[in-house]
Amino acid sequence: MIKQIFSLLRIKDWIKNLFVFLPAFFSGLILEPNVFKASLIAFLLFSLSASLIYIINDYVDRAQDKLHPLKKDRPIASGKITPKGALIIAGVLALVITILGLYSFSLLLLLPLLLYIILNLGYSFGLKHIPILDVSIIAIGFILRVVFGGLATEIFVSKWAFLLTFFLALVLALGKRRGELISISSTSRKVLDGYNKEFLNTALIICVTITLVCYVMYTISDDVIVAFGSDYIYFTTLFVIIALLRYLQLTFVYNKTESPTKVVYSDHFMQVMIALWLISFALIIYFK
């Protein structure tokens, strides 16, 4: 039963909420105890909130998921957890989120988290069926993670960070939609009626290009150079370019981006690029 509950919560997908740590990491303050503690609590709150949304989404889609060759094994669709049981777990999660949130932060600081929950409830109950809006909501969710991480630690977040987060999230969401589109098992999704391969290919190239341009502008902007005290930030662009090319290869050549989370966990090439990017930034920020 415990295993099924963990599956229902989608613990593996909590990796997406690491975006909450970005403000602390890039400010050079993540090793400060108070900053790390605030970031960790923010991460936990966002992760629990995401799990709450996953449960509600699986509850709403349980009939459709039963017909899906992969989703039919999810706890609610497979009957391993009853719909009523899932709602009880969701209620407990909501209570824990409320208590932990109000204990740790002011109501004002919790607004990004509340907005994320409201936005994704709308997504679960219908907005996910509207093409373009569906992927935009996913991307906005990542921005809210960064905003919450910044507010929780009282760290200013650059406009470039918001743009990068939004367009990178769009790249991942569009790649996911493309993977679903070419999968015979996913053609029953209503939202896919508003997409075709040509549109998604073009949108992906546009968003990847904008992401790269924004990243380059970020690394050479005077504010960032002064903040980091280094002229060598642009060297990290190398790993970003290679990682984006790898993602495009996985998308266009191997058709393996239906689950971006699975890509991060299983693709060693991508893991190495992400690790090198983080290490290079850490060296610049923390070992001047």
N, C-alpha and C positions, 0 to 999 in steps of 0.2 A: 504493500500500500504506500509506503514511504517513497519507493521508487516511482510510483505513478504520480504522486504529488509533485515530486521534483520535475518529472516530465511535464506535468501540467503547468508548472511555474516557468518552464523553459530556462533553466539556470544557465545553459550554454549561451543563450542570447544576451545574458547580462554583459557580455564583452562590449556590446554597443554602448553601454553606459559609462565606459572608460573615458568618453569624451568629457565627462564631468571633471576629470582631473586635468584637462588641458590648460585651463587658466593658471592653476598652481604650478604645473610643470614648466610652462613657458615663462612664468614670472621669475623662476629661479628660487621659489619659496616652498616648494613641495616638501622639503626636508624639515621645515619648521613644524614643530609638533602641533600647534594650534591650527595651522593651515592644512596639514595632512589630515587631522581629525575632522575638520569641517568638510573637507573633500570626501573623506570616507563615508561620513554620514549622508552627504548629498548623493553619493553613489548608491548607497544602500536604499535611500528613499526612492530614487529614480528606478532602481532595479525592481523594487517591490511594486512600484506603480506600473512599470512595464508588464510585470507578471500579472497584475490585476487586469490589465487591458487584454493580455493574451487569453486569460480565462474567459473573459466576457466575449471576446471574439470567437473563441472555440465553442462557447455555448450557443452563440447566435448561428454559427455555421455548422453545427453538429450534423444536421441532416445532409448537407452538401458534402461534408468531409467523409461521411460514410461511403460515398461513391468514388472517392479519390483513392488511387492505389497506394499513396504514401500517407496522406492525412488520415486515412481510415484507422491507422494504428494509434492515433492520438488518444489520450485517456478518455475523453468524453465521447468521441465518435466510436471508439471500440467498446464502450460500456464498462470499462474498468473503473471509471469514476462516474457516478450518476450525475445528471444535470443538477439535481438538488444538492448533491454533495459538492459539486463545483461552485455553486452559488454560495454555499456556506463558507467554503475556503476563501472565496472572493470577499465575502463580508468580513472575515477575520483579517484578511490583508488590508482592507480599507480601514479597519479600526487601528491596526498596528501603524499604518502610514500616518493616520491622523495624530495619534498619540506621540509617535517619534518626531513627526514634523513640527508640531506645536511646542514640544519640549525643547527641540534643538534650535529652531529658528523662529523669527517673527512671522506673522501672517503675510506681511508684505513680501518677505523674501521667498515665501512659498508660492507666490503667484505663477512663476514659470512652470512649476510642478503641477499646479492646479490647471493651468492652461493646457499643459500636455495631456492631462487626463481627460479634460473636456473635449479637446480636439480629437483625441483618439477614440473616445466614445462615439463621437459623430462619425468617425471613420468606420468603426465597427458596425454601426447601425445604418449605413447607407452611403457615406461619402466615398468609401473605397470602390464604389461602382462607377464613379465619375472619372473618366480618363484625364490625365494630367493633374487634376486636383489630388488624385490618390497618391501619386509620387511626391507631389509638393508637400502634402501633409507629413509624409515620412521625413522629408528633408527638413521641414520646420521643426519636427521633433528633435532632430540632432542639434539644431540651433538652440532650442530650449535647454538641452543638456548643458551646452557650453555656458549659456546665460546663467543657469542655476549654479553651476560650478563657480562662476565669477562672483555672483552675489553672495554665495555661502562663505566665500573666503575673502570677500571685499577686495577683489582684484579686478582691475580694469581690463576689459577684453577689447582688442583691436578690431576695427571694422573689417580688416582683412581676414581676421580669424572667422568672423561671421560669414563672409562671402565664401571663403574656402570650405567651411563646414557645410554650407548649403549646397554648393555645387558638387562637392565630393559625395554628399549623401544622395544627390540626384543621380549621379553616375551609378552608384550602387543600386538604387531603386529601379532605374531604367534597365540596368543589366539583369536584375531579378525579373522584371516584367518580360524582357526578351526571352529569358530562359523558360518562363512559364508559357510564353506564346508558342515556342517551337516544340514544347512538350505536349504530346497528344493527350496526356492525362490531365493537362491543365486548361484545355480549351473550353471547359464549361464555365469559367469565370466570366461574368458579365463585362467587367471592365476591359477585358482583352478584346472585346468587339470594337473598341475605339483605338486600337493599336494595330500596326502591322510591322513586319520586320524592317521595311525600308524607313519608316518613320522613326522607329526605335534606334536603328543604326545611325541615322542622321543626328538625332537628339543626343545620343551617347557621344559622338564625335564632338559636337558643339560643347557639351558640358565638360568633357575631358579637356578640351582646348581652353575653355574659360578657367577651369580649375588650375591648369598649369600656368596660365598668364597671371592669375591672381596670386599664385604662390611665388612666382618670380618677382612680382611687384612688391609682395610682402617682404621678401628677403633683402631687397635693395632699397626699401623705404627708409628715409632718414630717421623716423621715429623708432623703428625696430632696431636699426643699427646702434642708435644711442642707448636704447633700453637694454640691449644685450652687451653693449660695449665691444662689439666685434664686427669686422668687415667681411668675415668669412662665412656668413650664414648662407650665402648663395650656393656654397658647395653642396649643401643638403639637397639642392634641386636635382642632382644626379639620381639620388635614390627615389625621389618622387616620380621622375620621368620613367625610370625603369619599372617601378611598381604600377604606374598607370598603363604602360605598354603591356605588362604582364596581364593586367585585368582585361585589357582589350583582346589579348590573345585568348584568354580563357573564355571570353564572351563570343568572339567571332569565329575562332578556330575550333575550340573544344566544347563550346556550349555548356559551360560548367558554372554559370553564375546565377542559376535559379535560387541558390541560397548563398548570399554573400558571407554569412556567418560560417558556413561550411568551408568556404574558400580560405578564410583566415585560419581555421583550425587544421585544414588538410593540405594546403598548398605550401610546400616548404620554400619554394622560390619567393613567394610573397612574404612569408614569415621572415626570411633573411633580409629582404629589402626594408621591411618595417623595423626590424631590429637595428639595422645599420643606420636608418634614418633617426631613430630614437637615440642611439649611441652618439651619433655625430652631433645632434643637438645638445645632448647632455654634456658632451665635452666642451662645446662652445659656451654653454650657460653656466655650468658648475665648475669648470676647470680652466678658467681664464688665465 
